[in-house]
Amino acid sequence: MIVTRESDIGEVVRRRRLALGLSQTQLAEQAATTRQWVSRLEQGRGDVTVSRLLAILDVLGLTTDVSPPRSAAPSASAAQSMIDPSILDALRRLPEGT
C-alpha cells in the first residue's frame, strides 16, 4: 500500500493488528506504548513519532519502504532511450504488420 496520509498508516496498522488477532491493548503492550496511542494512530490522529511507529511495525511484522514519489510514465523518446540500441535496430528492420 502506498501511504500518503497519516490515516493510511493507521489503516495499515489496524488491518494487520486485526489479521493477527491482537487487541489494541495487546499491541500497545508489546510495543511499549499505550492503547490510547494505538487508537489515535489507527484513526490517523495524534503525534506519530518515528520510534513509536517503528516499534508498532516491528510487533506487526511490517517494514517500511521510503521512496521518491512515482513520476508519470516516460515519454516515447525517453522510453526509447532506455531500450538497448541493437533491439531498436532489430525492431526497425521488421516488416510492416509483423
C-alpha positions in Angstrom: 0.0 0.0 0.0 1.2 3.5 -0.8 1.0 5.7 2.2 0.4 9.4 1.6 -1.5 10.4 4.8 -1.4 9.6 8.5 -4.8 7.9 8.1 -3.2 5.5 5.6 -0.7 4.3 8.1 -3.4 3.9 10.7 -5.4 1.8 8.3 -2.5 -0.5 7.6 -1.8 -0.9 11.3 -5.4 -1.6 12.1 -5.8 -4.2 9.3 -2.6 -6.0 10.3 -3.5 -5.9 14.0 -6.9 -7.5 13.3 -5.4 -10.1 11.0 -3.0 -11.1 13.8 -5.9 -11.3 16.2 -4.4 -8.6 18.5 -6.4 -6.1 20.6 -5.2 -2.5 20.7 -4.1 -3.2 24.3 -2.0 -6.3 23.4 -0.3 -4.4 20.5 0.4 -1.4 22.8 1.9 -3.6 25.5 4.2 -5.4 23.0 5.3 -2.1 21.5 5.8 -0.4 24.9 3.2 2.3 24.3 -0.4 2.9 25.4 -3.7 1.7 24.0 -4.8 5.3 23.6 -1.8 6.0 21.4 -2.5 2.9 19.2 -6.2 4.1 18.9 -5.1 7.6 17.8 -2.6 6.1 15.3 -5.3 3.9 13.8 -7.6 6.9 13.5 -4.9 9.0 11.8 -4.8 11.5 14.6 -2.2 12.4 17.1 1.5 12.6 17.3 3.2 9.8 15.4 6.8 9.6 16.3 9.1 7.5 14.2 10.4 5.5 17.2 6.9 4.5 18.3 5.7 3.8 14.7 8.8 1.6 14.1 8.0 -0.3 17.4 4.4 -0.9 16.3 5.5 -2.0 12.8 8.1 -4.4 14.3 5.4 -6.1 16.5 3.2 -6.4 13.5 6.0 -7.8 11.3 5.7 -4.9 8.9 8.5 -2.9 7.3 8.8 0.5 5.7 10.0 1.4 2.2 10.7 5.1 1.7 11.0 6.1 -1.9 10.5 9.2 -4.1 7.0 9.8 -5.5 6.1 7.9 -8.6 6.5 10.0 -11.7 4.4 10.0 -14.8 5.1 7.4 -17.5 8.2 8.3 -19.6 7.7 10.0 -22.9 8.1 7.9 -26.1 11.5 9.3 -26.7 12.6 8.7 -23.1 11.3 5.1 -23.3 13.2 4.5 -26.5 16.4 5.8 -24.9 16.0 3.1 -22.2 16.0 0.3 -24.8 19.2 -1.3 -26.0 20.0 0.2 -29.4 20.6 -3.2 -31.0 17.0 -4.2 -30.1 15.7 -0.9 -31.5 17.6 -1.6 -34.7 16.1 -5.1 -35.0 12.6 -3.8 -34.4 13.0 -1.2 -37.1 14.0 -3.9 -39.6 10.9 -6.0 -39.0 8.5 -6.0 -42.0 5.3 -3.8 -41.6 2.4 -5.6 -39.9 4.5 -8.1 -38.0 
